Amino acid sequence: MTETPVDQMSFEQAMAELEQVVGTLERGDVALEESITLYERGAKLKKRCEDKLKEAEEKVAAITLDGDGNPKGTTPVEGL
């Protein structure tokens, strides 16, 4: 697990660490307190991944098309 703050991770970083957390929890070879800490970090990582995916979806949705269906530019997405 990295010490990188979750809110500074890219989608790929957060997903990779989330997979590690899930694997560790599924094996069940950690103490209860560590399991709780891992679960809490996993919840933060999951939210980060969801937020980054939503951000990407909004960017894709903002692409405008011309009359032939070809991308011609983007419209600003509020908050991005």
PyMOL Python script that loads the backbone (N, CA, C, O; Angstrom):
from pymol import cmd

cmd.read_pdbstr("""\
ATOM      1  N   MET A   1       0.841  -1.162   0.000  1.00  0.00           N
ATOM      2  CA  MET A   1       0.000   0.000   0.000  1.00  0.00           C
ATOM      3  C   MET A   1       0.898   1.239   0.000  1.00  0.00           C
ATOM      4  O   MET A   1       1.974   1.247   0.597  1.00  0.00           O
ATOM      5  N   THR A   2       0.437   2.266  -0.671  1.00  0.00           N
ATOM      6  CA  THR A   2       1.225   3.482  -0.744  1.00  0.00           C
ATOM      7  C   THR A   2       0.794   4.455   0.341  1.00  0.00           C
ATOM      8  O   THR A   2      -0.268   4.317   0.947  1.00  0.00           O
ATOM      9  N   GLU A   3       1.635   5.426   0.563  1.00  0.00           N
ATOM     10  CA  GLU A   3       1.314   6.476   1.524  1.00  0.00           C
ATOM     11  C   GLU A   3       0.758   7.699   0.809  1.00  0.00           C
ATOM     12  O   GLU A   3       0.504   8.727   1.437  1.00  0.00           O
ATOM     13  N   THR A   4       0.567   7.593  -0.501  1.00  0.00           N
ATOM     14  CA  THR A   4       0.019   8.705  -1.274  1.00  0.00           C
ATOM     15  C   THR A   4      -1.396   9.007  -0.798  1.00  0.00           C
ATOM     16  O   THR A   4      -2.217   8.098  -0.675  1.00  0.00           O
ATOM     17  N   PRO A   5      -1.687  10.282  -0.530  1.00  0.00           N
ATOM     18  CA  PRO A   5      -3.064  10.625  -0.158  1.00  0.00           C
ATOM     19  C   PRO A   5      -4.023  10.231  -1.282  1.00  0.00           C
ATOM     20  O   PRO A   5      -3.742  10.458  -2.459  1.00  0.00           O
ATOM     21  N   VAL A   6      -5.135   9.651  -0.912  1.00  0.00           N
ATOM     22  CA  VAL A   6      -6.098   9.154  -1.896  1.00  0.00           C
ATOM     23  C   VAL A   6      -6.546  10.260  -2.840  1.00  0.00           C
ATOM     24  O   VAL A   6      -6.711  10.019  -4.036  1.00  0.00           O
ATOM     25  N   ASP A   7      -6.745  11.460  -2.325  1.00  0.00           N
ATOM     26  CA  ASP A   7      -7.245  12.549  -3.161  1.00  0.00           C
ATOM     27  C   ASP A   7      -6.218  13.064  -4.166  1.00  0.00           C
ATOM     28  O   ASP A   7      -6.532  13.935  -4.977  1.00  0.00           O
ATOM     29  N   GLN A   8      -5.003  12.540  -4.122  1.00  0.00           N
ATOM     30  CA  GLN A   8      -3.975  12.929  -5.084  1.00  0.00           C
ATOM     31  C   GLN A   8      -3.676  11.807  -6.081  1.00  0.00           C
ATOM     32  O   GLN A   8      -2.808  11.960  -6.940  1.00  0.00           O
ATOM     33  N   MET A   9      -4.384  10.691  -5.974  1.00  0.00           N
ATOM     34  CA  MET A   9      -4.129   9.540  -6.842  1.00  0.00           C
ATOM     35  C   MET A   9      -4.860   9.664  -8.167  1.00  0.00           C
ATOM     36  O   MET A   9      -5.951  10.228  -8.255  1.00  0.00           O
ATOM     37  N   SER A  10      -4.218   9.115  -9.199  1.00  0.00           N
ATOM     38  CA  SER A  10      -4.907   8.977 -10.481  1.00  0.00           C
ATOM     39  C   SER A  10      -5.883   7.814 -10.353  1.00  0.00           C
ATOM     40  O   SER A  10      -5.838   7.057  -9.384  1.00  0.00           O
ATOM     41  N   PHE A  11      -6.757   7.680 -11.331  1.00  0.00           N
ATOM     42  CA  PHE A  11      -7.690   6.556 -11.336  1.00  0.00           C
ATOM     43  C   PHE A  11      -6.921   5.238 -11.281  1.00  0.00           C
ATOM     44  O   PHE A  11      -7.264   4.342 -10.509  1.00  0.00           O
ATOM     45  N   GLU A  12      -5.883   5.129 -12.101  1.00  0.00           N
ATOM     46  CA  GLU A  12      -5.117   3.885 -12.190  1.00  0.00           C
ATOM     47  C   GLU A  12      -4.432   3.544 -10.872  1.00  0.00           C
ATOM     48  O   GLU A  12      -4.404   2.382 -10.465  1.00  0.00           O
ATOM     49  N   GLN A  13      -3.883   4.550 -10.208  1.00  0.00           N
ATOM     50  CA  GLN A  13      -3.239   4.313  -8.917  1.00  0.00           C
ATOM     51  C   GLN A  13      -4.253   3.845  -7.883  1.00  0.00           C
ATOM     52  O   GLN A  13      -4.014   2.886  -7.150  1.00  0.00           O
ATOM     53  N   ALA A  14      -5.378   4.529  -7.835  1.00  0.00           N
ATOM     54  CA  ALA A  14      -6.410   4.173  -6.856  1.00  0.00           C
ATOM     55  C   ALA A  14      -6.959   2.778  -7.110  1.00  0.00           C
ATOM     56  O   ALA A  14      -7.178   2.017  -6.168  1.00  0.00           O
ATOM     57  N   MET A  15      -7.182   2.436  -8.377  1.00  0.00           N
ATOM     58  CA  MET A  15      -7.704   1.111  -8.713  1.00  0.00           C
ATOM     59  C   MET A  15      -6.706   0.018  -8.343  1.00  0.00           C
ATOM     60  O   MET A  15      -7.094  -1.015  -7.797  1.00  0.00           O
ATOM     61  N   ALA A  16      -5.434   0.236  -8.633  1.00  0.00           N
ATOM     62  CA  ALA A  16      -4.410  -0.769  -8.315  1.00  0.00           C
ATOM     63  C   ALA A  16      -4.341  -0.998  -6.806  1.00  0.00           C
ATOM     64  O   ALA A  16      -4.264  -2.139  -6.352  1.00  0.00           O
ATOM     65  N   GLU A  17      -4.367   0.076  -6.037  1.00  0.00           N
ATOM     66  CA  GLU A  17      -4.302  -0.088  -4.590  1.00  0.00           C
ATOM     67  C   GLU A  17      -5.581  -0.716  -4.050  1.00  0.00           C
ATOM     68  O   GLU A  17      -5.531  -1.527  -3.125  1.00  0.00           O
ATOM     69  N   LEU A  18      -6.730  -0.345  -4.622  1.00  0.00           N
ATOM     70  CA  LEU A  18      -7.991  -0.941  -4.195  1.00  0.00           C
ATOM     71  C   LEU A  18      -7.960  -2.454  -4.417  1.00  0.00           C
ATOM     72  O   LEU A  18      -8.436  -3.212  -3.571  1.00  0.00           O
ATOM     73  N   GLU A  19      -7.411  -2.894  -5.534  1.00  0.00           N
ATOM     74  CA  GLU A  19      -7.290  -4.330  -5.799  1.00  0.00           C
ATOM     75  C   GLU A  19      -6.409  -5.012  -4.753  1.00  0.00           C
ATOM     76  O   GLU A  19      -6.698  -6.131  -4.331  1.00  0.00           O
ATOM     77  N   GLN A  20      -5.340  -4.341  -4.338  1.00  0.00           N
ATOM     78  CA  GLN A  20      -4.472  -4.895  -3.293  1.00  0.00           C
ATOM     79  C   GLN A  20      -5.224  -5.000  -1.967  1.00  0.00           C
ATOM     80  O   GLN A  20      -5.134  -6.013  -1.273  1.00  0.00           O
ATOM     81  N   VAL A  21      -5.960  -3.953  -1.626  1.00  0.00           N
ATOM     82  CA  VAL A  21      -6.714  -3.938  -0.369  1.00  0.00           C
ATOM     83  C   VAL A  21      -7.733  -5.072  -0.364  1.00  0.00           C
ATOM     84  O   VAL A  21      -7.838  -5.814   0.612  1.00  0.00           O
ATOM     85  N   VAL A  22      -8.478  -5.204  -1.448  1.00  0.00           N
ATOM     86  CA  VAL A  22      -9.500  -6.262  -1.530  1.00  0.00           C
ATOM     87  C   VAL A  22      -8.838  -7.636  -1.408  1.00  0.00           C
ATOM     88  O   VAL A  22      -9.337  -8.502  -0.689  1.00  0.00           O
ATOM     89  N   GLY A  23      -7.732  -7.835  -2.098  1.00  0.00           N
ATOM     90  CA  GLY A  23      -7.027  -9.113  -2.021  1.00  0.00           C
ATOM     91  C   GLY A  23      -6.588  -9.445  -0.607  1.00  0.00           C
ATOM     92  O   GLY A  23      -6.734 -10.579  -0.150  1.00  0.00           O
ATOM     93  N   THR A  24      -6.054  -8.459   0.074  1.00  0.00           N
ATOM     94  CA  THR A  24      -5.605  -8.662   1.454  1.00  0.00           C
ATOM     95  C   THR A  24      -6.783  -8.997   2.361  1.00  0.00           C
ATOM     96  O   THR A  24      -6.699  -9.910   3.182  1.00  0.00           O
ATOM     97  N   LEU A  25      -7.875  -8.262   2.212  1.00  0.00           N
ATOM     98  CA  LEU A  25      -9.050  -8.525   3.046  1.00  0.00           C
ATOM     99  C   LEU A  25      -9.655  -9.892   2.744  1.00  0.00           C
ATOM    100  O   LEU A  25     -10.100 -10.586   3.657  1.00  0.00           O
ATOM    101  N   GLU A  26      -9.676 -10.280   1.478  1.00  0.00           N
ATOM    102  CA  GLU A  26     -10.238 -11.591   1.111  1.00  0.00           C
ATOM    103  C   GLU A  26      -9.412 -12.741   1.677  1.00  0.00           C
ATOM    104  O   GLU A  26      -9.968 -13.776   2.047  1.00  0.00           O
ATOM    105  N   ARG A  27      -8.100 -12.574   1.748  1.00  0.00           N
ATOM    106  CA  ARG A  27      -7.249 -13.623   2.317  1.00  0.00           C
ATOM    107  C   ARG A  27      -7.507 -13.791   3.806  1.00  0.00           C
ATOM    108  O   ARG A  27      -7.381 -14.889   4.348  1.00  0.00           O
ATOM    109  N   GLY A  28      -7.869 -12.696   4.464  1.00  0.00           N
ATOM    110  CA  GLY A  28      -8.190 -12.764   5.888  1.00  0.00           C
ATOM    111  C   GLY A  28      -7.008 -13.017   6.784  1.00  0.00           C
ATOM    112  O   GLY A  28      -7.166 -13.529   7.892  1.00  0.00           O
ATOM    113  N   ASP A  29      -5.821 -12.666   6.320  1.00  0.00           N
ATOM    114  CA  ASP A  29      -4.627 -12.953   7.117  1.00  0.00           C
ATOM    115  C   ASP A  29      -4.095 -11.727   7.860  1.00  0.00           C
ATOM    116  O   ASP A  29      -2.903 -11.650   8.156  1.00  0.00           O
ATOM    117  N   VAL A  30      -4.974 -10.771   8.161  1.00  0.00           N
ATOM    118  CA  VAL A  30      -4.573  -9.596   8.932  1.00  0.00           C
ATOM    119  C   VAL A  30      -5.449  -9.493  10.179  1.00  0.00           C
ATOM    120  O   VAL A  30      -6.573  -9.992  10.222  1.00  0.00           O
ATOM    121  N   ALA A  31      -4.899  -8.836  11.178  1.00  0.00           N
ATOM    122  CA  ALA A  31      -5.619  -8.657  12.445  1.00  0.00           C
ATOM    123  C   ALA A  31      -6.843  -7.770  12.233  1.00  0.00           C
ATOM    124  O   ALA A  31      -6.930  -7.028  11.256  1.00  0.00           O
ATOM    125  N   LEU A  32      -7.767  -7.863  13.154  1.00  0.00           N
ATOM    126  CA  LEU A  32      -9.023  -7.122  13.065  1.00  0.00           C
ATOM    127  C   LEU A  32      -8.798  -5.621  12.902  1.00  0.00           C
ATOM    128  O   LEU A  32      -9.402  -5.008  12.021  1.00  0.00           O
ATOM    129  N   GLU A  33      -7.963  -5.028  13.711  1.00  0.00           N
ATOM    130  CA  GLU A  33      -7.725  -3.580  13.628  1.00  0.00           C
ATOM    131  C   GLU A  33      -7.154  -3.191  12.268  1.00  0.00           C
ATOM    132  O   GLU A  33      -7.555  -2.179  11.695  1.00  0.00           O
ATOM    133  N   GLU A  34      -6.227  -3.984  11.752  1.00  0.00           N
ATOM    134  CA  GLU A  34      -5.663  -3.706  10.435  1.00  0.00           C
ATOM    135  C   GLU A  34      -6.726  -3.897   9.347  1.00  0.00           C
ATOM    136  O   GLU A  34      -6.747  -3.159   8.362  1.00  0.00           O
ATOM    137  N   SER A  35      -7.591  -4.868   9.525  1.00  0.00           N
ATOM    138  CA  SER A  35      -8.690  -5.081   8.572  1.00  0.00           C
ATOM    139  C   SER A  35      -9.602  -3.861   8.514  1.00  0.00           C
ATOM    140  O   SER A  35     -10.032  -3.447   7.437  1.00  0.00           O
ATOM    141  N   ILE A  36      -9.890  -3.295   9.670  1.00  0.00           N
ATOM    142  CA  ILE A  36     -10.744  -2.101   9.722  1.00  0.00           C
ATOM    143  C   ILE A  36     -10.063  -0.937   9.005  1.00  0.00           C
ATOM    144  O   ILE A  36     -10.697  -0.220   8.232  1.00  0.00           O
ATOM    145  N   THR A  37      -8.780  -0.756   9.265  1.00  0.00           N
ATOM    146  CA  THR A  37      -8.019   0.317   8.619  1.00  0.00           C
ATOM    147  C   THR A  37      -7.988   0.110   7.105  1.00  0.00           C
ATOM    148  O   THR A  37      -8.163   1.056   6.337  1.00  0.00           O
ATOM    149  N   LEU A  38      -7.764  -1.130   6.687  1.00  0.00           N
ATOM    150  CA  LEU A  38      -7.755  -1.435   5.249  1.00  0.00           C
ATOM    151  C   LEU A  38      -9.117  -1.194   4.621  1.00  0.00           C
ATOM    152  O   LEU A  38      -9.211  -0.662   3.514  1.00  0.00           O
ATOM    153  N   TYR A  39     -10.170  -1.584   5.324  1.00  0.00           N
ATOM    154  CA  TYR A  39     -11.529  -1.383   4.809  1.00  0.00           C
ATOM    155  C   TYR A  39     -11.811   0.104   4.622  1.00  0.00           C
ATOM    156  O   TYR A  39     -12.375   0.511   3.606  1.00  0.00           O
ATOM    157  N   GLU A  40     -11.418   0.913   5.602  1.00  0.00           N
ATOM    158  CA  GLU A  40     -11.639   2.361   5.511  1.00  0.00           C
ATOM    159  C   GLU A  40     -10.874   2.953   4.330  1.00  0.00           C
ATOM    160  O   GLU A  40     -11.406   3.793   3.604  1.00  0.00           O
ATOM    161  N   ARG A  41      -9.619   2.515   4.134  1.00  0.00           N
ATOM    162  CA  ARG A  41      -8.834   3.006   2.988  1.00  0.00           C
ATOM    163  C   ARG A  41      -9.482   2.531   1.692  1.00  0.00           C
ATOM    164  O   ARG A  41      -9.560   3.286   0.722  1.00  0.00           O
ATOM    165  N   GLY A  42      -9.939   1.298   1.672  1.00  0.00           N
ATOM    166  CA  GLY A  42     -10.604   0.769   0.487  1.00  0.00           C
ATOM    167  C   GLY A  42     -11.843   1.574   0.127  1.00  0.00           C
ATOM    168  O   GLY A  42     -12.104   1.810  -1.053  1.00  0.00           O
ATOM    169  N   ALA A  43     -12.601   1.994   1.115  1.00  0.00           N
ATOM    170  CA  ALA A  43     -13.798   2.803   0.858  1.00  0.00           C
ATOM    171  C   ALA A  43     -13.413   4.141   0.238  1.00  0.00           C
ATOM    172  O   ALA A  43     -14.088   4.621  -0.672  1.00  0.00           O
ATOM    173  N   LYS A  44     -12.333   4.744   0.726  1.00  0.00           N
ATOM    174  CA  LYS A  44     -11.860   6.013   0.157  1.00  0.00           C
ATOM    175  C   LYS A  44     -11.368   5.809  -1.278  1.00  0.00           C
ATOM    176  O   LYS A  44     -11.627   6.636  -2.152  1.00  0.00           O
ATOM    177  N   LEU A  45     -10.662   4.709  -1.511  1.00  0.00           N
ATOM    178  CA  LEU A  45     -10.155   4.411  -2.854  1.00  0.00           C
ATOM    179  C   LEU A  45     -11.308   4.176  -3.831  1.00  0.00           C
ATOM    180  O   LEU A  45     -11.268   4.633  -4.974  1.00  0.00           O
ATOM    181  N   LYS A  46     -12.324   3.468  -3.373  1.00  0.00           N
ATOM    182  CA  LYS A  46     -13.495   3.209  -4.217  1.00  0.00           C
ATOM    183  C   LYS A  46     -14.168   4.520  -4.604  1.00  0.00           C
ATOM    184  O   LYS A  46     -14.531   4.716  -5.764  1.00  0.00           O
ATOM    185  N   LYS A  47     -14.334   5.411  -3.642  1.00  0.00           N
ATOM    186  CA  LYS A  47     -14.942   6.713  -3.927  1.00  0.00           C
ATOM    187  C   LYS A  47     -14.091   7.500  -4.906  1.00  0.00           C
ATOM    188  O   LYS A  47     -14.633   8.146  -5.804  1.00  0.00           O
ATOM    189  N   ARG A  48     -12.777   7.466  -4.760  1.00  0.00           N
ATOM    190  CA  ARG A  48     -11.881   8.178  -5.670  1.00  0.00           C
ATOM    191  C   ARG A  48     -12.057   7.644  -7.092  1.00  0.00           C
ATOM    192  O   ARG A  48     -12.144   8.422  -8.042  1.00  0.00           O
ATOM    193  N   CYS A  49     -12.108   6.329  -7.238  1.00  0.00           N
ATOM    194  CA  CYS A  49     -12.306   5.730  -8.557  1.00  0.00           C
ATOM    195  C   CYS A  49     -13.642   6.157  -9.153  1.00  0.00           C
ATOM    196  O   CYS A  49     -13.713   6.517 -10.328  1.00  0.00           O
ATOM    197  N   GLU A  50     -14.691   6.120  -8.355  1.00  0.00           N
ATOM    198  CA  GLU A  50     -16.015   6.537  -8.829  1.00  0.00           C
ATOM    199  C   GLU A  50     -16.011   7.997  -9.256  1.00  0.00           C
ATOM    200  O   GLU A  50     -16.585   8.348 -10.288  1.00  0.00           O
ATOM    201  N   ASP A  51     -15.363   8.853  -8.462  1.00  0.00           N
ATOM    202  CA  ASP A  51     -15.306  10.280  -8.789  1.00  0.00           C
ATOM    203  C   ASP A  51     -14.543  10.521 -10.098  1.00  0.00           C
ATOM    204  O   ASP A  51     -14.971  11.319 -10.932  1.00  0.00           O
ATOM    205  N   LYS A  52     -13.418   9.829 -10.269  1.00  0.00           N
ATOM    206  CA  LYS A  52     -12.622   9.994 -11.494  1.00  0.00           C
ATOM    207  C   LYS A  52     -13.387   9.480 -12.710  1.00  0.00           C
ATOM    208  O   LYS A  52     -13.310  10.081 -13.782  1.00  0.00           O
ATOM    209  N   LEU A  53     -14.122   8.381 -12.563  1.00  0.00           N
ATOM    210  CA  LEU A  53     -14.929   7.871 -13.674  1.00  0.00           C
ATOM    211  C   LEU A  53     -16.040   8.853 -14.039  1.00  0.00           C
ATOM    212  O   LEU A  53     -16.301   9.091 -15.218  1.00  0.00           O
ATOM    213  N   LYS A  54     -16.685   9.416 -13.032  1.00  0.00           N
ATOM    214  CA  LYS A  54     -17.762  10.386 -13.288  1.00  0.00           C
ATOM    215  C   LYS A  54     -17.200  11.605 -14.011  1.00  0.00           C
ATOM    216  O   LYS A  54     -17.817  12.124 -14.941  1.00  0.00           O
ATOM    217  N   GLU A  55     -16.045  12.051 -13.586  1.00  0.00           N
ATOM    218  CA  GLU A  55     -15.386  13.190 -14.218  1.00  0.00           C
ATOM    219  C   GLU A  55     -15.106  12.895 -15.698  1.00  0.00           C
ATOM    220  O   GLU A  55     -15.334  13.744 -16.560  1.00  0.00           O
ATOM    221  N   ALA A  56     -14.617  11.702 -15.977  1.00  0.00           N
ATOM    222  CA  ALA A  56     -14.329  11.317 -17.356  1.00  0.00           C
ATOM    223  C   ALA A  56     -15.616  11.222 -18.175  1.00  0.00           C
ATOM    224  O   ALA A  56     -15.651  11.654 -19.327  1.00  0.00           O
ATOM    225  N   GLU A  57     -16.661  10.664 -17.592  1.00  0.00           N
ATOM    226  CA  GLU A  57     -17.952  10.560 -18.286  1.00  0.00           C
ATOM    227  C   GLU A  57     -18.496  11.941 -18.634  1.00  0.00           C
ATOM    228  O   GLU A  57     -19.038  12.140 -19.722  1.00  0.00           O
ATOM    229  N   GLU A  58     -18.354  12.885 -17.725  1.00  0.00           N
ATOM    230  CA  GLU A  58     -18.831  14.238 -17.974  1.00  0.00           C
ATOM    231  C   GLU A  58     -18.049  14.891 -19.107  1.00  0.00           C
ATOM    232  O   GLU A  58     -18.622  15.615 -19.922  1.00  0.00           O
ATOM    233  N   LYS A  59     -16.747  14.640 -19.161  1.00  0.00           N
ATOM    234  CA  LYS A  59     -15.933  15.197 -20.244  1.00  0.00           C
ATOM    235  C   LYS A  59     -16.356  14.613 -21.585  1.00  0.00           C
ATOM    236  O   LYS A  59     -16.457  15.337 -22.576  1.00  0.00           O
ATOM    237  N   VAL A  60     -16.602  13.316 -21.619  1.00  0.00           N
ATOM    238  CA  VAL A  60     -17.040  12.675 -22.861  1.00  0.00           C
ATOM    239  C   VAL A  60     -18.403  13.205 -23.272  1.00  0.00           C
ATOM    240  O   VAL A  60     -18.642  13.463 -24.452  1.00  0.00           O
ATOM    241  N   ALA A  61     -19.290  13.369 -22.313  1.00  0.00           N
ATOM    242  CA  ALA A  61     -20.634  13.863 -22.613  1.00  0.00           C
ATOM    243  C   ALA A  61     -20.596  15.294 -23.132  1.00  0.00           C
ATOM    244  O   ALA A  61     -21.526  15.723 -23.815  1.00  0.00           O
ATOM    245  N   ALA A  62     -19.543  16.039 -22.823  1.00  0.00           N
ATOM    246  CA  ALA A  62     -19.455  17.436 -23.236  1.00  0.00           C
ATOM    247  C   ALA A  62     -18.949  17.599 -24.667  1.00  0.00           C
ATOM    248  O   ALA A  62     -18.942  18.715 -25.188  1.00  0.00           O
ATOM    249  N   ILE A  63     -18.527  16.517 -25.312  1.00  0.00           N
ATOM    250  CA  ILE A  63     -18.058  16.612 -26.694  1.00  0.00           C
ATOM    251  C   ILE A  63     -19.257  16.885 -27.593  1.00  0.00           C
ATOM    252  O   ILE A  63     -20.258  16.170 -27.553  1.00  0.00           O
ATOM    253  N   THR A  64     -19.137  17.918 -28.392  1.00  0.00           N
ATOM    254  CA  THR A  64     -20.233  18.263 -29.296  1.00  0.00           C
ATOM    255  C   THR A  64     -19.958  17.685 -30.678  1.00  0.00           C
ATOM    256  O   THR A  64     -18.804  17.515 -31.072  1.00  0.00           O
ATOM    257  N   LEU A  65     -21.009  17.390 -31.397  1.00  0.00           N
ATOM    258  CA  LEU A  65     -20.892  16.805 -32.722  1.00  0.00           C
ATOM    259  C   LEU A  65     -21.452  17.761 -33.763  1.00  0.00           C
ATOM    260  O   LEU A  65     -22.358  18.547 -33.483  1.00  0.00           O
ATOM    261  N   ASP A  66     -20.891  17.680 -34.983  1.00  0.00           N
ATOM    262  CA  ASP A  66     -21.440  18.474 -36.070  1.00  0.00           C
ATOM    263  C   ASP A  66     -22.593  17.709 -36.721  1.00  0.00           C
ATOM    264  O   ASP A  66     -22.978  16.643 -36.241  1.00  0.00           O
ATOM    265  N   GLY A  67     -23.139  18.241 -37.799  1.00  0.00           N
ATOM    266  CA  GLY A  67     -24.286  17.634 -38.466  1.00  0.00           C
ATOM    267  C   GLY A  67     -24.039  16.229 -38.972  1.00  0.00           C
ATOM    268  O   GLY A  67     -24.982  15.454 -39.131  1.00  0.00           O
ATOM    269  N   ASP A  68     -22.764  15.882 -39.234  1.00  0.00           N
ATOM    270  CA  ASP A  68     -22.415  14.553 -39.722  1.00  0.00           C
ATOM    271  C   ASP A  68     -22.043  13.591 -38.594  1.00  0.00           C
ATOM    272  O   ASP A  68     -21.679  12.443 -38.844  1.00  0.00           O
ATOM    273  N   GLY A  69     -22.136  14.058 -37.378  1.00  0.00           N
ATOM    274  CA  GLY A  69     -21.812  13.203 -36.237  1.00  0.00           C
ATOM    275  C   GLY A  69     -20.344  13.182 -35.879  1.00  0.00           C
ATOM    276  O   GLY A  69     -19.907  12.337 -35.098  1.00  0.00           O
ATOM    277  N   ASN A  70     -19.571  14.107 -36.442  1.00  0.00           N
ATOM    278  CA  ASN A  70     -18.141  14.181 -36.137  1.00  0.00           C
ATOM    279  C   ASN A  70     -17.894  15.157 -34.992  1.00  0.00           C
ATOM    280  O   ASN A  70     -18.548  16.196 -34.910  1.00  0.00           O
ATOM    281  N   PRO A  71     -16.947  14.826 -34.104  1.00  0.00           N
ATOM    282  CA  PRO A  71     -16.652  15.747 -33.005  1.00  0.00           C
ATOM    283  C   PRO A  71     -16.153  17.077 -33.567  1.00  0.00           C
ATOM    284  O   PRO A  71     -15.280  17.102 -34.434  1.00  0.00           O
ATOM    285  N   LYS A  72     -16.712  18.180 -33.069  1.00  0.00           N
ATOM    286  CA  LYS A  72     -16.256  19.486 -33.522  1.00  0.00           C
ATOM    287  C   LYS A  72     -15.723  20.345 -32.396  1.00  0.00           C
ATOM    288  O   LYS A  72     -15.247  21.454 -32.638  1.00  0.00           O
ATOM    289  N   GLY A  73     -15.792  19.874 -31.224  1.00  0.00           N
ATOM    290  CA  GLY A  73     -15.304  20.628 -30.075  1.00  0.00           C
ATOM    291  C   GLY A  73     -15.953  20.151 -28.810  1.00  0.00           C
ATOM    292  O   GLY A  73     -16.654  19.139 -28.788  1.00  0.00           O
ATOM    293  N   THR A  74     -15.715  20.875 -27.782  1.00  0.00           N
ATOM    294  CA  THR A  74     -16.293  20.513 -26.507  1.00  0.00           C
ATOM    295  C   THR A  74     -17.031  21.692 -25.934  1.00  0.00           C
ATOM    296  O   THR A  74     -16.724  22.844 -26.241  1.00  0.00           O
ATOM    297  N   THR A  75     -17.989  21.406 -25.113  1.00  0.00           N
ATOM    298  CA  THR A  75     -18.659  22.459 -24.353  1.00  0.00           C
ATOM    299  C   THR A  75     -18.136  22.381 -22.940  1.00  0.00           C
ATOM    300  O   THR A  75     -17.908  21.287 -22.424  1.00  0.00           O
ATOM    301  N   PRO A  76     -17.942  23.513 -22.307  1.00  0.00           N
ATOM    302  CA  PRO A  76     -17.411  23.494 -20.935  1.00  0.00           C
ATOM    303  C   PRO A  76     -18.328  22.707 -20.004  1.00  0.00           C
ATOM    304  O   PRO A  76     -19.552  22.824 -20.061  1.00  0.00           O
ATOM    305  N   VAL A  77     -17.709  21.911 -19.155  1.00  0.00           N
ATOM    306  CA  VAL A  77     -18.447  21.170 -18.138  1.00  0.00           C
ATOM    307  C   VAL A  77     -18.297  21.941 -16.841  1.00  0.00           C
ATOM    308  O   VAL A  77     -17.181  22.225 -16.404  1.00  0.00           O
ATOM    309  N   GLU A  78     -19.391  22.269 -16.242  1.00  0.00           N
ATOM    310  CA  GLU A  78     -19.369  23.049 -15.013  1.00  0.00           C
ATOM    311  C   GLU A  78     -18.557  22.340 -13.951  1.00  0.00           C
ATOM    312  O   GLU A  78     -18.748  21.148 -13.713  1.00  0.00           O
ATOM    313  N   GLY A  79     -17.657  23.061 -13.314  1.00  0.00           N
ATOM    314  CA  GLY A  79     -16.877  22.509 -12.222  1.00  0.00           C
ATOM    315  C   GLY A  79     -15.601  21.803 -12.644  1.00  0.00           C
ATOM    316  O   GLY A  79     -14.849  21.348 -11.782  1.00  0.00           O
ATOM    317  N   LEU A  80     -15.332  21.695 -13.924  1.00  0.00           N
ATOM    318  CA  LEU A  80     -14.106  21.033 -14.371  1.00  0.00           C
ATOM    319  C   LEU A  80     -13.170  22.006 -15.019  1.00  0.00           C
ATOM    320  O   LEU A  80     -12.085  21.621 -15.457  1.00  0.00           O
TER     321      LEU A  80
END
""", "prot")
cmd.dss("prot")
cmd.show_as("cartoon", "prot")
cmd.util.cbc("prot")
cmd.orient("prot")
